[in-house]
Amino acid sequence: MLNALIVDDEVLGAKTLESLLKLHCTNVNVVGLVHSADDAEKTIISALPDVIFLDIEMPFANGFDLLQRFKNHPFAVIFTTAYNEYAVKAIKHNALDYLLKPIVPEELMAAVKKCEEKKNGEPNGLKNLEKIISTLSQKVHKLPVPSPDGIVYLDPDNIVYLQGDINYTHIYLIQGNKITSSKTLKDFEQLLSPKQFFRIHKANIINLSYVSKYLKGDGGEVLMTEGSSLEVSRQKKAELLALLSQ
């Protein structure tokens, strides 16, 4: 039996993983669900789990910060995140496996099997770095968006632009609908790829793929393919034009 700790700042995400483990991995005993690095540190010391299912993006201290507190940690680490750009860093932290959200049951079962093999002293098969990176690069990168009734996983390619509204963000999709999230625009700016998304103003981040026209002005405006007209700040004008010219 493997004792497991789930560390995820999103309560629903932690409970979903717990349900998947109970349903598909009966050899795993969940000793706790915690939602911050500080609480995780305390639980690790008291419960001594065999494996930690660790989210990377958390406020105040992320998953990597937590592992820095446990040099040569005796427990196995399986990262659970929506972002594949952390793969190499996760491997450098001796991660046993790396699961992208939404978690696929078959991949979860395979990760647990590796954990059992490690506990039994068998090779875990994770030494081929190129193979891991290749596998992760083929997976779809989903953006987790907290909503009033749960978490919506969006394909970034479907986002036309994001608009900040104090502590909320409105996300406008190519399908014509809008999703409102309790994350700030700054939160999303840190998560989205700078190769695809650009903050043109304090209130807006655009998907460069959906710009249909730039209108001259002090800062100017961009017309998006679905019809929206968005102001560009004077400070962002030169950088935006350089990106569009590429």
Backbone as CSV, one residue per row, in Angstrom:
resi,resn,N_x,N_y,N_z,CA_x,CA_y,CA_z,C_x,C_y,C_z
1,MET,0.839,-1.198,0.000,0.000,0.000,0.000,0.877,1.252,0.000
2,LEU,0.575,2.186,-0.873,1.313,3.437,-0.952,0.540,4.543,-0.237
3,ASN,1.215,5.253,0.645,0.603,6.410,1.304,0.890,7.649,0.467
4,ALA,-0.165,8.364,0.092,-0.012,9.495,-0.822,-0.575,10.784,-0.221
5,LEU,0.113,11.882,-0.519,-0.345,13.218,-0.139,-0.630,13.997,-1.410
6,ILE,-1.786,14.648,-1.469,-2.156,15.467,-2.622,-1.985,16.936,-2.249
7,VAL,-1.187,17.642,-3.043,-0.923,19.062,-2.786,-1.383,19.861,-4.001
8,ASP,-2.456,20.633,-3.836,-3.016,21.412,-4.940,-3.792,22.580,-4.339
9,ASP,-3.501,23.800,-4.780,-4.189,24.958,-4.196,-5.655,25.023,-4.595
10,GLU,-6.041,24.304,-5.651,-7.442,24.273,-6.061,-8.125,23.069,-5.412
11,VAL,-9.080,23.357,-4.541,-9.750,22.303,-3.765,-10.402,21.274,-4.681
12,LEU,-11.082,21.763,-5.709,-11.757,20.840,-6.620,-10.760,19.938,-7.335
13,GLY,-9.622,20.500,-7.730,-8.603,19.701,-8.394,-8.070,18.605,-7.499
14,ALA,-7.862,18.931,-6.214,-7.365,17.935,-5.253,-8.392,16.827,-5.048
15,LYS,-9.647,17.206,-4.911,-10.697,16.203,-4.683,-10.906,15.325,-5.910
16,THR,-10.765,15.918,-7.089,-10.904,15.136,-8.319,-9.813,14.075,-8.406
17,LEU,-8.585,14.465,-8.074,-7.484,13.500,-8.098,-7.707,12.410,-7.057
18,GLU,-8.174,12.784,-5.878,-8.456,11.792,-4.839,-9.486,10.777,-5.341
19,SER,-10.517,11.252,-6.020,-11.549,10.354,-6.554,-10.975,9.421,-7.618
20,LEU,-10.106,9.946,-8.462,-9.478,9.108,-9.487,-8.619,8.014,-8.855
21,LEU,-7.904,8.369,-7.816,-7.064,7.380,-7.135,-7.917,6.289,-6.488
22,LYS,-8.993,6.685,-5.837,-9.872,5.704,-5.184,-10.508,4.765,-6.206
23,LEU,-10.799,5.323,-7.396,-11.475,4.531,-8.417,-10.533,3.623,-9.188
24,HIS,-9.324,4.122,-9.480,-8.426,3.390,-10.379,-7.170,2.830,-9.707
25,CYS,-6.847,3.297,-8.506,-5.601,2.866,-7.850,-5.911,2.463,-6.409
26,THR,-6.458,1.288,-6.250,-6.896,0.842,-4.925,-5.727,0.557,-3.979
27,ASN,-4.520,0.531,-4.528,-3.338,0.294,-3.699,-2.768,1.589,-3.127
28,VAL,-3.486,2.703,-3.337,-3.027,4.001,-2.841,-3.942,4.475,-1.709
29,ASN,-3.323,4.845,-0.599,-4.051,5.391,0.551,-3.736,6.883,0.664
30,VAL,-4.736,7.716,0.444,-4.539,9.166,0.504,-4.531,9.610,1.968
31,VAL,-3.382,10.102,2.423,-3.244,10.499,3.831,-3.615,11.954,4.066
32,GLY,-3.824,12.710,2.981,-4.206,14.096,3.176,-4.338,14.861,1.881
33,LEU,-5.177,15.917,1.925,-5.312,16.875,0.835,-4.978,18.243,1.417
34,VAL,-3.937,18.870,0.909,-3.545,20.192,1.410,-3.447,21.163,0.237
35,HIS,-3.522,22.456,0.545,-3.670,23.435,-0.525,-2.619,24.544,-0.508
36,SER,-1.523,24.308,0.195,-0.424,25.279,0.199,0.874,24.555,0.527
37,ALA,1.982,25.181,0.178,3.291,24.585,0.456,3.533,24.469,1.959
38,ASP,3.094,25.462,2.727,3.303,25.431,4.182,2.570,24.263,4.823
39,ASP,1.305,24.064,4.428,0.535,22.939,4.982,1.119,21.612,4.509
40,ALA,1.617,21.596,3.282,2.223,20.369,2.766,3.460,20.006,3.575
41,GLU,4.275,20.996,3.889,5.497,20.747,4.656,5.168,20.105,6.009
42,LYS,4.160,20.642,6.680,3.765,20.099,7.991,3.265,18.664,7.863
43,THR,2.448,18.418,6.833,1.876,17.079,6.659,2.937,16.064,6.262
44,ILE,3.886,16.469,5.453,4.974,15.564,5.072,5.756,15.115,6.294
45,ILE,6.036,16.050,7.178,6.809,15.739,8.382,6.037,14.810,9.308
46,SER,4.724,14.999,9.391,3.927,14.191,10.324,3.453,12.867,9.728
47,ALA,3.095,12.865,8.445,2.505,11.665,7.841,3.510,10.786,7.108
48,LEU,4.660,11.344,6.721,5.705,10.591,6.011,5.146,9.818,4.805
49,PRO,4.579,10.511,3.837,3.997,9.823,2.674,5.061,9.171,1.788
50,ASP,4.648,8.132,1.070,5.534,7.484,0.099,5.636,8.304,-1.179
51,VAL,4.543,8.987,-1.505,4.493,9.754,-2.754,3.678,11.019,-2.546
52,ILE,4.087,12.083,-3.254,3.344,13.338,-3.229,2.886,13.663,-4.644
53,PHE,1.584,13.885,-4.786,1.048,14.383,-6.046,1.057,15.901,-5.910
54,LEU,1.967,16.545,-6.612,2.287,17.945,-6.341,1.952,18.874,-7.506
55,ASP,1.054,19.819,-7.242,0.773,20.870,-8.216,1.958,21.830,-8.230
56,ILE,2.208,22.468,-9.356,3.351,23.388,-9.450,2.933,24.823,-9.178
57,GLU,1.895,25.281,-9.870,1.458,26.670,-9.702,0.599,26.816,-8.459
58,MET,1.171,27.417,-7.397,0.435,27.706,-6.168,0.858,29.080,-5.679
59,PRO,-0.045,29.813,-5.018,0.326,31.143,-4.523,1.341,31.062,-3.386
60,PHE,2.114,32.122,-3.210,3.095,32.281,-2.133,4.338,31.402,-2.335
61,ALA,4.162,30.087,-2.449,5.295,29.188,-2.685,4.813,28.071,-3.611
62,ASN,5.525,27.848,-4.725,5.068,26.826,-5.665,5.639,25.452,-5.321
63,GLY,5.347,24.483,-6.190,5.780,23.121,-5.911,7.280,22.967,-5.814
64,PHE,8.015,23.690,-6.660,9.473,23.611,-6.615,10.014,24.218,-5.316
65,ASP,9.374,25.292,-4.866,9.782,25.905,-3.591,9.624,24.908,-2.441
66,LEU,8.539,24.148,-2.481,8.305,23.153,-1.432,9.422,22.116,-1.414
67,LEU,9.805,21.623,-2.582,10.838,20.586,-2.631,12.190,21.104,-2.173
68,GLN,12.426,22.401,-2.319,13.685,22.977,-1.847,13.820,22.847,-0.330
69,ARG,12.693,22.687,0.355,12.713,22.558,1.815,13.074,21.138,2.249
70,PHE,13.076,20.207,1.293,13.370,18.808,1.610,14.502,18.316,0.711
71,LYS,15.703,18.643,1.069,16.856,18.184,0.307,16.953,16.661,0.391
72,ASN,17.222,16.027,-0.759,17.306,14.559,-0.806,16.057,13.917,-0.204
73,HIS,14.915,14.389,-0.622,13.647,13.915,-0.041,13.460,12.411,-0.257
74,PRO,12.964,11.718,0.757,12.781,10.262,0.657,11.513,9.860,-0.081
75,PHE,10.602,10.770,-0.284,9.327,10.446,-0.923,9.429,10.637,-2.438
76,ALA,8.576,9.924,-3.159,8.499,10.094,-4.612,7.632,11.312,-4.920
77,VAL,7.894,11.940,-6.052,7.127,13.133,-6.458,6.528,12.901,-7.833
78,ILE,5.221,13.080,-7.919,4.518,13.048,-9.204,3.875,14.416,-9.384
79,PHE,4.407,15.200,-10.311,3.860,16.532,-10.537,2.538,16.442,-11.283
80,THR,1.583,17.274,-10.893,0.295,17.367,-11.576,0.082,18.833,-11.935
81,THR,0.051,19.142,-13.211,-0.045,20.533,-13.623,-0.660,20.638,-15.000
82,ALA,-1.122,21.831,-15.336,-1.703,22.043,-16.665,-0.672,22.549,-17.665
83,TYR,0.589,22.694,-17.227,1.581,23.361,-18.068,2.788,22.478,-18.335
84,ASN,3.011,22.141,-19.617,4.105,21.230,-19.942,5.462,21.910,-19.988
85,GLU,5.519,23.278,-19.875,6.815,23.943,-19.942,7.673,23.691,-18.707
86,TYR,7.097,23.102,-17.664,7.863,22.814,-16.449,8.539,21.445,-16.488
87,ALA,8.400,20.720,-17.570,8.836,19.324,-17.614,10.297,19.129,-17.242
88,VAL,11.184,19.876,-17.891,12.619,19.684,-17.652,12.968,20.024,-16.213
89,LYS,12.408,21.120,-15.692,12.698,21.499,-14.315,12.194,20.439,-13.348
90,ALA,11.040,19.846,-13.653,10.498,18.799,-12.796,11.426,17.599,-12.744
91,ILE,11.969,17.228,-13.889,12.875,16.084,-13.948,14.141,16.368,-13.152
92,LYS,14.625,17.615,-13.215,15.812,17.978,-12.456,15.568,17.893,-10.950
93,HIS,14.306,17.965,-10.553,13.960,17.800,-9.142,13.654,16.336,-8.824
94,ASN,14.117,15.460,-9.697,13.962,14.014,-9.489,12.499,13.574,-9.400
95,ALA,11.659,14.197,-10.209,10.264,13.782,-10.229,10.153,12.362,-10.760
96,LEU,9.285,11.586,-10.154,9.052,10.226,-10.618,8.240,10.245,-11.916
97,ASP,7.289,11.167,-11.992,6.477,11.300,-13.197,5.866,12.696,-13.224
98,TYR,5.185,12.980,-14.331,4.685,14.325,-14.592,3.368,14.167,-15.339
99,LEU,2.256,14.536,-14.700,0.936,14.355,-15.293,0.326,15.705,-15.646
100,LEU,-0.157,15.820,-16.871,-0.814,17.051,-17.296,-2.314,16.966,-17.022
101,LYS,-2.863,18.063,-16.486,-4.304,18.139,-16.256,-5.020,18.485,-17.557
102,PRO,-6.231,18.007,-17.767,-6.946,17.069,-16.905,-6.302,15.680,-16.947
103,ILE,-6.183,15.068,-15.795,-5.440,13.817,-15.655,-6.193,12.647,-16.289
104,VAL,-5.468,11.911,-17.104,-6.030,10.727,-17.767,-5.819,9.520,-16.846
105,PRO,-6.878,8.758,-16.540,-6.756,7.625,-15.619,-5.632,6.654,-15.963
106,GLU,-5.464,6.343,-17.257,-4.426,5.393,-17.658,-3.026,5.922,-17.316
107,GLU,-2.827,7.231,-17.485,-1.531,7.826,-17.164,-1.314,7.857,-15.656
108,LEU,-2.382,8.090,-14.923,-2.296,8.064,-13.455,-1.911,6.681,-12.966
109,MET,-2.535,5.646,-13.520,-2.223,4.276,-13.108,-0.773,3.919,-13.438
110,ALA,-0.297,4.388,-14.598,1.089,4.122,-14.983,2.057,4.810,-14.022
111,ALA,1.719,6.037,-13.581,2.571,6.768,-12.647,2.622,6.065,-11.296
112,VAL,1.480,5.571,-10.849,1.432,4.854,-9.566,2.254,3.568,-9.659
113,LYS,2.202,2.901,-10.807,2.990,1.684,-10.994,4.477,1.980,-10.877
114,LYS,4.922,3.104,-11.461,6.328,3.502,-11.337,6.695,3.742,-9.882
115,CYS,5.745,4.294,-9.144,5.987,4.556,-7.726,6.165,3.252,-6.959
116,GLU,5.351,2.265,-7.280,5.488,0.948,-6.655,6.838,0.332,-6.983
117,GLU,7.247,0.463,-8.245,8.529,-0.094,-8.663,9.679,0.562,-7.923
118,LYS,9.578,1.864,-7.741,10.632,2.572,-7.014,10.683,2.120,-5.566
119,LYS,9.510,1.944,-4.958,9.454,1.510,-3.562,10.044,0.113,-3.410
120,ASN,9.866,-0.707,-4.446,10.394,-2.071,-4.412,11.834,-2.162,-4.912
121,GLY,12.413,-1.002,-5.226,13.808,-0.980,-5.646,14.028,-1.298,-7.102
122,GLU,12.951,-1.305,-7.912,13.085,-1.595,-9.332,13.323,-0.298,-10.106
123,PRO,13.914,-0.362,-11.303,14.141,0.849,-12.105,12.821,1.529,-12.434
124,ASN,12.802,2.834,-12.403,11.543,3.523,-12.682,11.397,3.927,-14.145
125,GLY,12.459,3.732,-14.928,12.337,3.976,-16.357,12.204,5.428,-16.762
126,LEU,12.643,6.358,-15.906,12.488,7.778,-16.226,13.818,8.468,-16.501
127,LYS,14.821,7.719,-16.929,16.133,8.317,-17.131,16.340,8.841,-18.541
128,ASN,15.436,8.516,-19.427,15.576,8.981,-20.810,14.889,10.332,-20.956
129,LEU,15.648,11.407,-20.766,15.100,12.757,-20.754,14.412,13.110,-22.064
130,GLU,15.030,12.758,-23.186,14.456,13.116,-24.475,13.095,12.465,-24.681
131,LYS,12.963,11.241,-24.196,11.694,10.526,-24.355,10.589,11.222,-23.584
132,ILE,10.887,11.672,-22.362,9.885,12.344,-21.534,9.439,13.639,-22.184
133,ILE,10.410,14.439,-22.631,10.086,15.727,-23.230,9.265,15.537,-24.500
134,SER,9.621,14.531,-25.287,8.889,14.252,-26.515,7.442,13.881,-26.213
135,THR,7.255,13.057,-25.198,5.903,12.634,-24.818,5.062,13.813,-24.373
136,LEU,5.655,14.676,-23.536,4.916,15.823,-23.014,4.578,16.823,-24.109
137,SER,5.465,16.985,-25.063,5.248,17.975,-26.112,4.090,17.592,-27.014
138,GLN,3.719,16.309,-27.003,2.625,15.850,-27.840,1.270,16.015,-27.160
139,LYS,1.280,16.331,-25.872,0.024,16.471,-25.148,-0.553,17.870,-25.359
140,VAL,-1.848,17.987,-25.273,-2.512,19.266,-25.454,-2.349,20.117,-24.202
141,HIS,-1.914,21.342,-24.392,-1.731,22.278,-23.285,-3.069,22.942,-23.010
142,LYS,-3.676,22.655,-21.867,-4.947,23.243,-21.483,-4.734,24.319,-20.428
143,LEU,-5.516,25.371,-20.508,-5.449,26.451,-19.536,-6.566,26.267,-18.516
144,PRO,-6.239,26.034,-17.227,-7.291,25.863,-16.228,-7.862,27.216,-15.818
145,VAL,-9.170,27.345,-15.917,-9.837,28.608,-15.589,-10.861,28.359,-14.490
146,PRO,-10.602,28.841,-13.263,-11.573,28.682,-12.179,-12.866,29.424,-12.510
147,SER,-13.979,28.734,-12.362,-15.282,29.337,-12.609,-16.160,29.094,-11.384
148,PRO,-17.330,29.732,-11.293,-18.180,29.573,-10.103,-18.556,28.134,-9.776
149,ASP,-18.652,27.275,-10.804,-19.089,25.903,-10.553,-17.984,24.868,-10.745
150,GLY,-16.726,25.294,-10.852,-15.635,24.327,-10.998,-14.463,24.912,-11.750
151,ILE,-13.817,24.085,-12.572,-12.662,24.512,-13.358,-12.921,24.174,-14.822
152,VAL,-12.782,25.167,-15.685,-12.928,24.960,-17.124,-11.527,24.870,-17.722
153,TYR,-11.277,23.848,-18.529,-9.975,23.686,-19.174,-10.096,24.157,-20.623
154,LEU,-9.446,25.281,-20.920,-9.558,25.895,-22.237,-8.334,25.623,-23.092
155,ASP,-8.586,25.462,-24.390,-7.506,25.421,-25.360,-7.129,26.877,-25.648
156,PRO,-5.886,27.296,-25.367,-5.499,28.696,-25.603,-5.762,29.167,-27.029
157,ASP,-5.738,28.242,-27.998,-5.983,28.618,-29.388,-7.399,29.151,-29.597
158,ASN,-8.310,28.850,-28.667,-9.696,29.308,-28.793,-9.933,30.661,-28.134
159,ILE,-8.910,31.218,-27.474,-9.055,32.501,-26.792,-8.702,33.638,-27.748
160,VAL,-9.622,34.591,-27.922,-9.375,35.756,-28.768,-8.665,36.838,-27.957
161,TYR,-9.230,37.158,-26.794,-8.566,38.106,-25.898,-9.106,37.966,-24.482
162,LEU,-8.375,38.537,-23.532,-8.759,38.523,-22.125,-8.851,39.969,-21.651
163,GLN,-9.842,40.245,-20.828,-10.059,41.607,-20.354,-10.136,41.612,-18.828
164,GLY,-9.266,42.424,-18.213,-9.240,42.502,-16.766,-10.365,43.364,-16.221
165,ASP,-10.903,42.960,-15.080,-11.988,43.697,-14.421,-11.746,43.627,-12.914
166,ILE,-10.825,44.466,-12.430,-10.382,44.489,-11.023,-9.829,43.110,-10.661
167,ASN,-10.540,42.324,-9.846,-10.040,41.007,-9.424,-10.588,39.863,-10.280
168,TYR,-11.195,40.200,-11.407,-11.769,39.189,-12.290,-11.186,39.347,-13.695
169,THR,-11.343,38.301,-14.493,-10.924,38.361,-15.895,-12.024,37.781,-16.770
170,HIS,-12.373,38.512,-17.817,-13.337,38.019,-18.797,-12.549,37.462,-19.982
171,ILE,-12.838,36.228,-20.348,-12.131,35.562,-21.437,-13.090,35.408,-22.609
172,TYR,-12.734,36.027,-23.739,-13.587,36.005,-24.930,-13.069,34.947,-25.903
173,LEU,-13.944,34.033,-26.279,-13.567,32.878,-27.088,-13.986,33.038,-28.543
174,ILE,-13.302,32.319,-29.415,-13.569,32.403,-30.842,-14.977,31.916,-31.173
175,GLN,-15.547,31.073,-30.302,-16.900,30.569,-30.523,-17.957,31.643,-30.271
176,GLY,-17.532,32.791,-29.678,-18.473,33.886,-29.440,-18.940,34.021,-28.009
177,ASN,-18.610,33.049,-27.154,-19.030,33.128,-25.759,-17.937,33.716,-24.877
178,LYS,-18.297,34.026,-23.637,-17.385,34.657,-22.684,-17.391,33.867,-21.379
179,ILE,-16.201,33.688,-20.797,-16.077,33.029,-19.497,-15.448,34.020,-18.529
180,THR,-16.026,34.136,-17.341,-15.482,35.030,-16.324,-14.813,34.211,-15.232
181,SER,-13.585,34.593,-14.886,-12.802,33.854,-13.896,-12.409,34.770,-12.742
182,SER,-12.204,34.167,-11.572,-11.791,34.922,-10.387,-10.284,35.174,-10.371
183,LYS,-9.554,34.649,-11.350,-8.125,34.964,-11.468,-7.967,36.349,-12.095
184,THR,-6.907,37.055,-11.715,-6.658,38.376,-12.278,-5.997,38.266,-13.647
185,LEU,-5.989,39.378,-14.364,-5.347,39.395,-15.673,-3.853,39.104,-15.539
186,LYS,-3.250,39.568,-14.454,-1.830,39.313,-14.215,-1.575,37.824,-14.031
187,ASP,-2.494,37.134,-13.356,-2.356,35.677,-13.176,-2.295,34.983,-14.535
188,PHE,-3.208,35.364,-15.419,-3.238,34.724,-16.736,-2.030,35.123,-17.587
189,GLU,-1.561,36.346,-17.421,-0.394,36.790,-18.188,0.817,35.913,-17.894
190,GLN,0.944,35.454,-16.647,2.063,34.606,-16.253,1.929,33.185,-16.784
191,LEU,0.702,32.790,-17.128,0.453,31.412,-17.556,0.448,31.245,-19.073
192,LEU,0.094,32.290,-19.782,-0.031,32.194,-21.237,1.319,32.346,-21.935
193,SER,1.451,31.716,-23.074,2.701,31.768,-23.835,2.925,33.161,-24.422
194,PRO,4.078,33.784,-24.163,4.368,35.111,-24.727,4.556,35.071,-26.237
195,LYS,4.710,33.884,-26.797,4.829,33.763,-28.248,3.471,33.923,-28.934
196,GLN,2.414,33.688,-28.153,1.065,33.715,-28.725,0.222,34.869,-28.191
197,PHE,0.476,35.267,-26.927,-0.354,36.281,-26.289,0.484,37.502,-25.900
198,PHE,-0.138,38.690,-25.985,0.580,39.921,-25.683,-0.359,40.891,-24.967
199,ARG,0.167,41.513,-23.910,-0.632,42.481,-23.163,-0.492,43.847,-23.826
200,ILE,-1.550,44.308,-24.470,-1.502,45.556,-25.218,-1.858,46.768,-24.369
201,HIS,-2.417,46.510,-23.201,-2.932,47.578,-22.353,-3.101,46.990,-20.965
202,LYS,-3.221,47.822,-19.948,-3.392,47.297,-18.589,-4.661,46.454,-18.462
203,ALA,-5.598,46.662,-19.391,-6.876,45.947,-19.288,-7.012,44.761,-20.218
204,ASN,-6.106,44.609,-21.208,-6.319,43.572,-22.215,-5.063,42.796,-22.605
205,ILE,-5.242,41.489,-22.777,-4.243,40.607,-23.379,-4.878,40.019,-24.631
206,ILE,-4.167,40.077,-25.743,-4.741,39.565,-26.990,-3.994,38.330,-27.479
207,ASN,-4.716,37.519,-28.235,-4.109,36.411,-28.968,-3.668,36.984,-30.311
208,LEU,-2.365,37.031,-30.535,-1.827,37.657,-31.744,-2.355,37.017,-33.023
209,SER,-2.764,35.772,-32.929,-3.255,35.055,-34.114,-4.576,35.629,-34.626
210,TYR,-5.308,36.352,-33.750,-6.629,36.849,-34.131,-6.662,38.348,-34.407
211,VAL,-5.503,38.959,-34.594,-5.464,40.369,-34.980,-5.688,40.463,-36.488
212,SER,-6.708,41.224,-36.880,-6.984,41.369,-38.315,-6.472,42.694,-38.871
213,LYS,-6.334,43.714,-37.990,-5.898,45.020,-38.484,-5.385,45.876,-37.334
214,TYR,-4.370,46.677,-37.624,-3.890,47.670,-36.655,-4.245,49.053,-37.179
215,LEU,-4.864,49.885,-36.316,-5.245,51.243,-36.680,-4.299,52.226,-36.003
216,LYS,-3.760,53.148,-36.779,-2.801,54.107,-36.256,-3.441,55.039,-35.230
217,GLY,-2.591,55.551,-34.322,-3.051,56.493,-33.316,-1.945,56.718,-32.321
218,ASP,-2.241,57.404,-31.220,-1.233,57.636,-30.187,-0.627,56.303,-29.764
219,GLY,-1.495,55.378,-29.408,-1.071,54.005,-29.171,-1.628,53.117,-30.256
220,GLY,-2.782,53.559,-30.752,-3.442,52.822,-31.808,-4.494,51.864,-31.281
221,GLU,-5.071,51.104,-32.183,-6.070,50.094,-31.844,-5.809,48.845,-32.666
222,VAL,-6.267,47.717,-32.135,-6.250,46.492,-32.931,-7.683,46.035,-33.147
223,LEU,-7.955,45.604,-34.354,-9.245,44.995,-34.654,-9.050,43.490,-34.626
224,MET,-9.876,42.803,-33.861,-9.785,41.355,-33.746,-10.727,40.708,-34.765
225,THR,-10.439,39.482,-35.129,-11.197,38.822,-36.188,-12.678,38.674,-35.861
226,GLU,-13.039,38.652,-34.549,-14.461,38.491,-34.225,-15.173,39.830,-34.098
227,GLY,-14.441,40.946,-34.410,-15.094,42.240,-34.471,-14.751,43.227,-33.379
228,SER,-14.075,42.805,-32.340,-13.738,43.700,-31.238,-12.656,44.691,-31.643
229,SER,-12.751,45.909,-31.087,-11.732,46.942,-31.277,-11.132,47.249,-29.913
230,LEU,-9.803,47.065,-29.763,-9.155,47.196,-28.464,-8.040,48.229,-28.520
231,GLU,-8.006,49.063,-27.496,-7.008,50.123,-27.422,-5.630,49.565,-27.096
232,VAL,-4.607,50.139,-27.720,-3.212,49.771,-27.449,-2.561,50.934,-26.699
233,SER,-1.885,50.650,-25.613,-1.228,51.719,-24.865,-0.014,52.222,-25.652
234,ARG,0.333,53.484,-25.458,1.451,54.077,-26.175,2.751,53.334,-25.892
235,GLN,2.906,52.856,-24.633,4.135,52.161,-24.240,4.267,50.794,-24.919
236,LYS,3.136,50.203,-25.336,3.155,48.853,-25.907,3.165,48.856,-27.437
237,LYS,3.003,50.019,-28.029,2.815,50.118,-29.471,3.982,49.513,-30.261
238,ALA,5.192,49.949,-29.970,6.363,49.509,-30.758,6.563,48.000,-30.643
239,GLU,6.424,47.464,-29.424,6.626,46.023,-29.222,5.552,45.227,-29.944
240,LEU,4.321,45.711,-29.897,3.230,45.016,-30.581,3.478,44.973,-32.091
241,LEU,3.832,46.107,-32.675,4.065,46.157,-34.123,5.214,45.249,-34.536
242,ALA,6.226,45.160,-33.668,7.348,44.266,-33.953,6.895,42.807,-33.943
243,LEU,6.036,42.452,-32.996,5.534,41.081,-32.913,4.649,40.765,-34.113
244,LEU,3.800,41.709,-34.502,2.902,41.474,-35.626,3.667,41.347,-36.937
245,SER,4.788,42.051,-37.047,5.586,41.993,-38.277,6.273,40.652,-38.452
246,GLN,6.397,39.897,-37.327,7.024,38.580,-37.386,6.052,37.536,-37.933
